[in-house]
Every structure is written in structure tokens, then in C-alpha cells.
Amino acid sequence: MYLLKWLYPGMKFKRWLLLFAAGVMLVSLGLALVFNYKYLDVIEEAIFRFVYNWRGSYDYTATALVGTGVVVLGLAIMLVATRFVIRSLIMVLVPENSGRLVDLIYEKRRLENGPAVTVIGGGHGLSVLLRGVKQATSNVTAIVTVADDGGSSGRLSAGLGIIPPGDMRNCLVALADTEPLMEKLFQYRFEGESELAGHSFGNLFIAAMNEVTGDMETALLESSKVLAVKGRVLPASNEHVRLDALMTDGTVVEGESHIPEARKRIRRVKLHPAHAAPVQAALDAIRNADIILLGPGSLYTSIMPNLLVDGVAEALRESKALKLYICNVMTQPGETDGYTASMHVKAILDHAGKGVVDYALVNSAKVPEKTARSYAAQGATPVIADSEALNGLGVGVITADIVNEADPGHHDSDKLTRQVMKLLDTLRSSEGAGRRLRSDTTLK
């Protein structure tokens, strides 16, 4: 059974095995020419005598069966030998995983053939999504906000003149395929009263890598190698920006971390300076994606800053990818108080233009009463899936249970990924059958 796994579709092993077999046949033919056919005649005569003694007379069918058996035996020996050659090499590189080598190769091939997924956002919600998406495809690109100005990220940004590394660190860890100890190391925060207090090791590592390589994009690429990241993490821009919010009462709040603290209703957010150059690789990832995911995460302070970077919203509108907004399970105090799902989407359309969202994924599972009371004490309530209002915006609706059972106020990585892949498969099968789902379709 183990040997048969090497013949699974997508392993890219059978073609090389056949090439190896062809080489063996050519070597055999060459040796026959060198040493004369009389040696082959001896083998052939021995087979004929075996068949004659077995059947009592010459039987071409029996001879063909013996020949086929010899071929099968030869192929089996080649397969076993090839497997041990590969395994002996792999044991030197990854000895702890050599026992399940074929499973590792198959999983890697499967992920390489997965859809191209581009995720846009920031904060905790983005890392939750990425932990699930990396199990379905390694063709994933996370485009991360650079407007964070609080905590360790804000201090490093102000002190070293770099773009904030915190959200990018979380995404790297979420996409990592490495030892748990390495993940703990990157997320470790220094304590005490020293100047390092409050800083995470991962933020310091990325800041140092930025100094060594000269730019954040290269720093993230090199950091990805350390963590064996599946996919890519990119900043939306390499420029320093500040996120400001214009409130409905006319006041302006400066700084991403101060916006929720104001506890006022937001009319619009904007970047300062107004024009920030995008990272070209991020625009390419949007244009070349099969599906683009906005969120989950803070609407105004995690998702929106990416859309305000020059060229990002335009690339989204022009992209032929499926564009899905993943709505938060709960409203966020100071940002989306009282918001329904359609109000979240309308805010995105108002900032980035029509055509940046095709569908909205909204939680349909009931939040437990105890959890709802706990969130209500903080000013948060479950986001309502007002499907008719969403359809009125020209956006389709997918309602599903996407909450984490252990923490019903937040999303579940695996549930989110299943719904994303299900939608992608549904739309692909519909288009393959010559049908196209209407934008006001409601899926469950």
C-alpha cells in the first residue's frame, strides 16, 4: 500500500519512473549489443524450456505471461530502489519526517495545485483566516495594513523609521509550517521595565531583517524562509502612513489606535499623506488571484487602510477574481456600533467603489446567550445578516456557521476555509456548466 502512494495523481513521480524505466531499457539494449545476442538467447531458451516443462508444449500465451511477470518484477524493483534512494537523501535533510516522506510530498503537491488566494486585511482576524487557508493551498498572499501605530509596532515604526511589523509578524506565524517552539519565540513579548518591555521578539526580528536587507518586502521574504511559510506576506505599501477618521459630528481623529477610543460614529477614514505608493507584488497578487478575501478584521482600521493605498481599489475592481467579504461575527465598539452586514459592505463600497465585493459571508450560528451578554457589556452585538439590503447593493450573500465553538464571538479557521472553498467550487462548477450565479444569489 505504501508503494502505491507514490503513484497517486499529482505526485509528479510516475513520469520520472517511466523515464528511469526507458533508460534501463536502453542500457539493456546497449549491453546486449556489446556482449552479443547469444547471451540473450541463453535466457530466452531457458524461458522456453520452463514454459515447455510447465505446459507440456510450447505455448505463446504462457511465454507472454512469463515475460509480463518479468517486466512487473523489474518495475517493482526499480520502484523500491528509487524509493530508497530518495529516502536516503531525505533522511539527511529531514530525518524526523523521512518515515512519512510520500505523505509529505503528496501534501506539498496538493497545496501547490490549490487556487490562488489573496487575503487583504490585518489584525487578529486575518491570522485566524490564514491558519485555515494554508491547509487548502500554498498559493496564498496576505496583503497587510501598514497603518498600525500602537504597541510594539508603533514604537518600532517611530523609533526606527520602518513600517509597523506587528500585523505582518502575525501573518507570518499563521502561515508558518515550523516547530511550535519557533512560533512561541516569534510571539514572545519581553516583560519587565527595560526598553525591550512590550516588544515581541518577532517584531524585533523583522525590524533587524529590514535593516539587513534594506527594505521590508525583502525582509518578509527572508523571514518567511526561517519560518517555512506557505505563501507570501506583503505590506500594502512601503511608505509611512497615518490613518485618520472623519466623524459624523465633523471632528477628525488622527491615528489608527485612537479611532476606536473616540467612541464616535465614523463617516469616513483617510490616509495621511493621501497618496501612498502600493507594493507592485501586492497589485499583481490581486490581479492574478482566483479568489480575493477581504477580512475578517476591524472594518475601518484593518481592512480599509489597504483599500486606500493608491491602485489597490482599482486593481480590485478590475480583477476577474471572485471577491468575498468575510463579515465579523460581532460589532466592534468604537468602529461599527449597531452595524448590520450590509452597513459593513456599504462602507467598503463607499471607500473603494462598486465592484470590490461580489459576495459577503455572514455568520448564521446563534451566539450563546452567555457569550452575547459578555460582549454586550463591552458594547458589542452579533452582526445581523440583512440579505435583502445586501442584495440591494448588488452583493450576494452566503450565510453559514463560521464561529469558533470555544470562542463563539470569533471565527473558526477551518469553518471559514470550508466555506471559501465551497463557494469557489460552486461558482466554478456553475461556469463550467455554462451558467453564472446572479450577484443577488443567497447561498447557505
C-alpha positions as CSV (number, residue, x, y, z in Angstrom):
1,M,0.0,0.0,0.0
2,Y,2.9,2.4,0.9
3,L,4.5,1.8,-2.6
4,L,1.1,2.6,-4.3
5,K,1.0,6.0,-2.7
6,W,3.9,7.0,-5.0
7,L,1.5,6.5,-7.9
8,Y,-1.1,9.0,-6.6
9,P,-2.2,11.7,-9.1
10,G,-0.3,14.9,-8.7
11,M,2.9,13.4,-7.2
12,K,4.9,14.0,-10.4
13,F,6.7,10.7,-9.8
14,K,5.3,8.4,-12.4
15,R,6.8,10.4,-15.3
16,W,10.2,10.1,-13.8
17,L,9.8,6.4,-13.0
18,L,8.8,5.8,-16.7
19,L,11.8,7.8,-17.8
20,F,14.0,5.8,-15.5
21,A,12.5,2.6,-17.0
22,A,13.2,3.8,-20.5
23,G,16.8,4.5,-19.5
24,V,17.1,0.9,-18.1
25,M,15.7,-0.5,-21.4
26,L,18.3,1.5,-23.4
27,V,21.1,0.4,-21.2
28,S,19.9,-3.3,-21.5
29,L,19.8,-2.9,-25.3
30,G,23.2,-1.4,-25.4
31,L,24.7,-4.2,-23.2
32,A,23.1,-6.7,-25.5
33,L,24.8,-5.1,-28.5
34,V,28.1,-5.0,-26.7
35,F,28.1,-8.6,-25.4
36,N,26.4,-10.2,-28.4
37,Y,22.9,-11.6,-28.7
38,K,24.0,-15.1,-27.8
39,Y,23.8,-14.3,-24.1
40,L,20.1,-13.2,-24.5
41,D,19.5,-16.4,-26.5
42,V,20.5,-18.4,-23.4
43,I,18.0,-16.6,-21.3
44,E,15.3,-16.9,-23.9
45,E,15.9,-20.6,-24.3
46,A,15.7,-21.1,-20.6
47,I,12.3,-19.4,-20.5
48,F,11.1,-21.5,-23.4
49,R,12.2,-24.7,-21.6
50,F,10.5,-23.5,-18.4
51,V,7.2,-23.0,-20.3
52,Y,7.5,-26.3,-22.1
53,N,8.1,-28.2,-18.9
54,W,5.2,-26.3,-17.3
55,R,2.7,-26.7,-20.1
56,G,4.0,-29.8,-21.9
57,S,4.2,-28.0,-25.2
58,Y,5.2,-24.6,-26.5
59,D,2.5,-22.0,-25.5
60,Y,3.0,-18.4,-26.7
61,T,0.4,-17.1,-24.2
62,A,2.2,-18.6,-21.3
63,T,5.5,-17.2,-22.6
64,A,3.9,-13.8,-22.8
65,L,2.7,-14.1,-19.2
66,V,6.2,-15.0,-18.0
67,G,7.6,-12.1,-19.9
68,T,5.0,-9.8,-18.4
69,G,5.8,-11.1,-14.9
70,V,9.5,-10.3,-15.5
71,V,8.6,-6.8,-16.6
72,V,6.4,-6.3,-13.5
73,L,9.1,-7.6,-11.2
74,G,11.6,-5.3,-12.9
75,L,9.4,-2.3,-12.4
76,A,8.7,-3.2,-8.8
77,I,12.5,-3.5,-8.1
78,M,13.0,-0.1,-9.8
79,L,10.3,1.5,-7.7
80,V,11.6,0.1,-4.5
81,A,15.2,1.1,-5.4
82,T,14.1,4.6,-6.4
83,R,12.2,5.0,-3.1
84,F,15.2,4.0,-1.0
85,V,17.5,6.3,-3.0
86,I,15.1,9.2,-2.4
87,R,14.6,8.3,1.2
88,S,18.3,8.0,1.9
89,L,18.7,11.6,0.6
90,I,15.7,12.9,2.5
91,M,16.9,11.3,5.8
92,V,19.9,13.5,5.7
93,L,17.8,16.7,5.3
94,V,14.7,15.9,7.3
95,P,15.3,12.8,9.3
96,E,12.3,13.2,11.6
97,N,9.9,13.1,8.7
98,S,11.6,10.5,6.5
99,G,9.1,7.9,7.6
100,R,6.2,9.7,6.0
101,L,8.1,11.0,3.0
102,V,5.4,10.1,0.5
103,D,2.7,11.8,2.5
104,L,4.8,15.0,2.8
105,I,5.4,15.1,-0.9
106,Y,1.8,14.4,-1.8
107,E,0.6,17.1,0.6
108,K,3.0,19.6,-0.9
109,R,1.9,18.8,-4.4
110,R,-1.7,19.1,-3.4
111,L,-1.2,22.5,-1.9
112,E,0.9,23.7,-4.9
113,N,-2.1,22.9,-7.1
114,G,-4.5,24.8,-4.9
115,P,-6.3,28.0,-6.0
116,A,-4.5,31.4,-5.9
117,V,-6.0,33.1,-2.8
118,T,-5.3,36.7,-1.9
119,V,-6.3,37.9,1.5
120,I,-6.5,41.6,2.4
121,G,-6.7,43.0,6.0
122,G,-4.9,43.0,9.3
123,G,-5.2,42.3,12.9
124,H,-6.2,39.0,14.7
125,G,-8.9,38.2,12.2
126,L,-6.6,37.9,9.3
127,S,-4.2,35.5,11.0
128,V,-7.2,33.3,12.0
129,L,-8.2,33.0,8.4
130,L,-4.7,32.3,7.2
131,R,-4.3,29.4,9.6
132,G,-7.2,27.6,7.7
133,V,-6.4,28.7,4.2
134,K,-2.8,27.3,4.3
135,Q,-4.4,23.8,4.8
136,A,-6.1,24.2,1.4
137,T,-3.5,25.9,-0.8
138,S,0.1,27.2,-0.6
139,N,-0.7,29.8,-3.3
140,V,-1.8,32.4,-0.7
141,T,-0.8,36.0,-0.5
142,A,-1.6,38.1,2.5
143,I,-1.7,41.9,1.9
144,V,-1.4,43.6,5.3
145,T,-2.2,47.1,6.5
146,V,0.7,49.4,7.5
147,A,-1.4,51.9,9.4
148,D,-0.9,50.3,12.8
149,D,0.5,52.9,15.3
150,G,0.0,51.2,18.6
151,G,2.1,49.0,20.9
152,S,5.4,47.5,19.9
153,S,4.7,48.1,16.2
154,G,4.1,51.8,16.8
155,R,7.2,52.2,18.9
156,L,9.4,50.5,16.3
157,S,7.9,52.4,13.5
158,A,8.5,55.7,15.2
159,G,12.0,54.8,16.6
160,L,13.5,53.0,13.5
161,G,11.6,54.7,10.7
162,I,10.1,51.3,9.5
163,I,6.6,50.4,8.6
164,P,4.8,48.7,11.5
165,P,5.7,45.0,11.6
166,G,3.2,43.6,14.1
167,D,0.3,42.5,11.7
168,M,2.9,41.1,9.3
169,R,4.5,39.1,12.1
170,N,1.1,37.6,13.0
171,C,0.5,36.6,9.3
172,L,4.0,35.0,9.0
173,V,3.4,32.9,12.1
174,A,-0.1,32.0,10.9
175,L,1.2,30.7,7.6
176,A,4.3,29.1,9.1
177,D,4.9,25.4,8.8
178,T,7.5,25.1,11.6
179,E,8.2,23.9,15.1
180,P,5.8,25.1,17.9
181,L,8.9,26.5,19.7
182,M,9.7,28.8,16.8
183,E,6.1,30.1,16.8
184,K,6.3,30.8,20.5
185,L,9.6,32.5,20.0
186,F,8.2,34.9,17.4
187,Q,5.2,35.7,19.5
188,Y,7.2,36.1,22.8
189,R,6.9,39.5,24.4
190,F,9.6,40.9,26.7
191,E,8.4,41.8,30.2
192,G,9.8,44.0,32.9
193,E,10.8,47.6,33.0
194,S,13.6,47.6,30.4
195,E,13.4,49.4,27.0
196,L,12.6,46.0,25.5
197,A,9.4,45.6,27.6
198,G,6.3,45.2,25.5
199,H,8.2,44.3,22.3
200,S,7.7,40.9,20.7
201,F,10.7,39.0,19.5
202,G,9.1,38.6,16.1
203,N,8.8,42.4,15.7
204,L,12.4,42.9,16.6
205,F,13.5,40.1,14.2
206,I,11.6,41.7,11.3
207,A,13.0,45.1,12.2
208,A,16.5,43.7,12.2
209,M,15.9,41.9,8.9
210,N,14.7,45.1,7.4
211,E,17.9,46.8,8.4
212,V,20.0,43.9,6.9
213,T,18.1,43.6,3.6
214,G,17.3,47.2,3.1
215,D,13.5,47.0,2.6
216,M,10.5,45.4,4.3
217,E,9.4,43.3,1.3
218,T,12.7,41.5,1.2
219,A,12.8,41.3,5.0
220,L,9.5,39.5,4.9
221,L,10.6,37.2,2.2
222,E,13.7,36.2,4.1
223,S,11.8,35.8,7.4
224,S,9.4,33.5,5.5
225,K,12.3,31.2,4.8
226,V,13.1,31.0,8.5
227,L,9.5,30.0,9.4
228,A,8.9,27.8,6.3
229,V,5.9,30.0,5.4
230,K,3.3,28.6,3.0
231,G,2.6,31.6,0.7
232,R,3.7,35.2,0.9
233,V,3.1,38.1,3.3
234,L,3.3,41.6,1.7
235,P,2.7,45.1,3.1
236,A,0.1,47.1,1.2
237,S,2.7,49.9,0.9
238,N,6.3,50.5,1.9
239,E,5.5,54.1,2.9
240,H,4.8,55.5,6.3
241,V,1.1,56.5,6.6
242,R,-1.3,57.6,9.3
243,L,-4.9,56.6,9.4
244,D,-7.3,59.5,10.2
245,A,-11.1,59.3,10.7
246,L,-13.7,62.0,9.9
247,M,-16.6,61.5,12.4
248,T,-20.2,62.3,11.8
249,D,-20.0,65.2,14.2
250,G,-17.3,66.8,12.0
251,T,-14.4,66.1,14.3
252,V,-11.2,64.4,13.0
253,V,-9.4,61.7,15.0
254,E,-5.7,61.1,14.0
255,G,-4.1,57.7,14.3
256,E,-5.4,54.2,13.9
257,S,-5.2,53.3,17.6
258,H,-7.1,56.4,18.7
259,I,-10.1,55.9,16.4
260,P,-11.9,53.3,18.4
261,E,-11.1,55.2,21.6
262,A,-13.1,58.2,20.4
263,R,-16.3,56.2,20.6
264,K,-17.9,58.3,17.9
265,R,-19.6,57.2,14.7
266,I,-17.3,57.2,11.7
267,R,-18.2,58.9,8.4
268,R,-15.0,58.2,6.5
269,V,-11.4,57.2,7.0
270,K,-8.4,58.5,5.0
271,L,-4.7,58.1,4.8
272,H,-2.1,60.9,5.6
273,P,-0.4,61.6,3.3
274,A,-3.3,61.0,0.9
275,H,-1.3,59.1,-1.7
276,A,0.8,56.1,-0.7
277,A,2.5,54.1,-3.4
278,P,1.5,50.4,-3.5
279,V,3.7,47.4,-3.5
280,Q,3.7,46.1,-7.0
281,A,3.7,42.4,-5.9
282,A,0.5,43.1,-4.0
283,L,-1.2,44.6,-7.1
284,D,-0.1,41.5,-9.1
285,A,-1.5,39.2,-6.4
286,I,-4.8,40.9,-6.7
287,R,-4.9,40.7,-10.5
288,N,-3.8,37.1,-10.6
289,A,-5.9,35.7,-7.8
290,D,-8.7,33.1,-8.2
291,I,-10.4,34.5,-5.1
292,I,-9.8,37.6,-3.0
293,L,-10.8,37.7,0.6
294,L,-11.5,40.9,2.5
295,G,-11.3,40.4,6.2
296,P,-12.2,39.3,8.7
297,G,-11.0,42.1,11.0
298,S,-11.7,45.6,12.1
299,L,-13.6,47.3,9.3
300,Y,-12.1,50.8,9.4
301,T,-8.7,50.2,11.0
302,S,-7.6,46.8,9.5
303,I,-9.4,46.4,6.1
304,M,-10.0,49.9,4.9
305,P,-6.4,51.2,5.1
306,N,-5.3,48.7,2.4
307,L,-8.1,49.9,0.1
308,L,-7.0,53.5,0.4
309,V,-3.4,52.8,-0.8
310,D,-3.1,54.1,-4.4
311,G,-4.0,51.5,-7.0
312,V,-5.4,48.8,-4.7
313,A,-9.1,49.6,-5.0
314,E,-8.6,50.0,-8.8
315,A,-6.9,46.6,-9.0
316,L,-9.7,45.0,-7.0
317,R,-12.4,46.5,-9.3
318,E,-10.5,45.3,-12.4
319,S,-9.7,41.8,-11.1
320,K,-11.6,38.9,-12.6
321,A,-11.3,37.0,-9.3
322,L,-14.2,36.2,-7.0
323,K,-14.3,38.9,-4.3
324,L,-15.6,37.8,-0.9
325,Y,-16.0,40.0,2.2
326,I,-15.9,38.0,5.4
327,C,-18.0,39.9,7.9
328,N,-17.2,40.0,11.6
329,V,-19.2,37.9,14.0
330,M,-19.7,40.8,16.4
331,T,-19.8,44.5,16.0
332,Q,-16.7,46.4,17.3
333,P,-17.2,49.1,19.9
334,G,-16.0,52.5,18.6
335,E,-16.0,51.4,15.0
336,T,-19.1,49.5,13.9
337,D,-21.6,50.0,16.8
338,G,-25.0,48.9,15.6
339,Y,-23.8,47.9,12.1
340,T,-25.5,45.2,10.1
341,A,-23.7,43.1,7.4
342,S,-25.0,45.5,4.7
343,M,-23.6,48.5,6.6
344,H,-20.2,46.9,6.7
345,V,-20.3,46.3,2.9
346,K,-21.7,49.7,2.1
347,A,-18.8,51.4,4.0
348,I,-16.3,49.4,1.8
349,L,-18.1,50.3,-1.4
350,D,-18.2,54.0,-0.3
351,H,-14.4,54.0,0.2
352,A,-13.3,51.7,-2.7
353,G,-16.1,51.9,-5.3
354,K,-18.6,49.4,-6.6
355,G,-17.2,46.1,-7.8
356,V,-14.8,45.4,-5.0
357,V,-17.2,42.9,-3.3
358,D,-19.1,40.2,-5.1
359,Y,-20.3,38.2,-2.0
360,A,-20.5,38.6,1.7
361,L,-20.0,35.7,4.1
362,V,-22.0,36.2,7.3
363,N,-22.3,34.0,10.3
364,S,-25.7,32.3,10.8
365,A,-25.0,30.4,14.0
366,K,-26.6,31.8,17.1
367,V,-24.2,33.3,19.6
368,P,-24.8,31.6,23.0
369,E,-26.6,33.8,25.5
370,K,-23.8,33.9,28.0
371,T,-21.3,35.0,25.3
372,A,-23.8,37.6,24.0
373,R,-24.2,39.1,27.5
374,S,-20.4,39.2,27.9
375,Y,-20.0,41.1,24.6
376,A,-23.0,43.3,25.3
377,A,-21.3,44.5,28.5
378,Q,-18.5,45.8,26.2
379,G,-20.9,47.3,23.7
380,A,-20.7,44.6,21.1
381,T,-23.7,42.8,19.5
382,P,-24.0,40.0,16.9
383,V,-23.8,41.2,13.3
384,I,-27.2,40.7,11.5
385,A,-27.2,39.2,8.0
386,D,-29.7,41.6,6.3
387,S,-29.7,39.7,3.0
388,E,-32.2,42.0,1.2
389,A,-30.2,45.1,1.9
390,L,-27.0,43.3,0.7
391,N,-28.7,42.2,-2.5
392,G,-29.8,45.8,-3.0
393,L,-26.1,46.7,-3.0
394,G,-25.6,44.2,-5.8
395,V,-23.8,41.8,-3.4
396,G,-24.6,38.1,-3.0
397,V,-24.9,36.5,0.5
398,I,-23.5,33.3,2.0
399,T,-24.8,32.5,5.5
400,A,-23.1,29.7,7.4
401,D,-22.0,28.6,10.8
402,I,-18.4,30.1,10.9
403,V,-17.9,30.7,14.6
404,N,-15.4,29.0,16.9
405,E,-17.2,26.8,19.4
406,A,-14.6,27.5,22.1
407,D,-14.9,31.3,21.5
408,P,-18.3,32.0,19.8
409,G,-17.5,35.7,19.3
410,H,-14.8,34.9,16.8
411,H,-14.4,33.0,13.6
412,D,-13.2,29.4,13.2
413,S,-10.3,28.9,10.8
414,D,-11.4,25.5,9.4
415,K,-15.1,26.5,9.0
416,L,-14.1,29.7,7.2
417,T,-11.8,27.8,4.8
418,R,-14.5,25.2,4.0
419,Q,-17.0,27.9,3.1
420,V,-14.5,29.8,1.0
421,M,-13.5,26.7,-1.0
422,K,-17.1,25.6,-1.2
423,L,-18.1,28.9,-2.8
424,L,-15.2,28.7,-5.2
425,D,-16.1,25.2,-6.3
426,T,-19.8,26.1,-6.6
427,L,-19.0,29.1,-8.9
428,R,-16.5,27.1,-10.9
429,S,-19.0,24.2,-11.5
430,S,-21.7,26.7,-12.4
431,E,-19.5,28.4,-15.0
432,G,-18.3,25.0,-16.3
433,A,-22.0,24.1,-16.9
434,G,-22.5,27.4,-18.9
435,R,-24.3,29.1,-16.0
436,R,-23.4,32.1,-13.9
437,L,-24.7,32.7,-10.5
438,R,-26.5,36.0,-10.1
439,S,-24.9,38.6,-7.9
440,D,-28.0,38.6,-5.6
441,T,-28.0,34.9,-5.1
442,T,-28.2,33.8,-1.4
443,L,-26.3,30.6,-0.6
444,K,-26.5,28.5,2.5
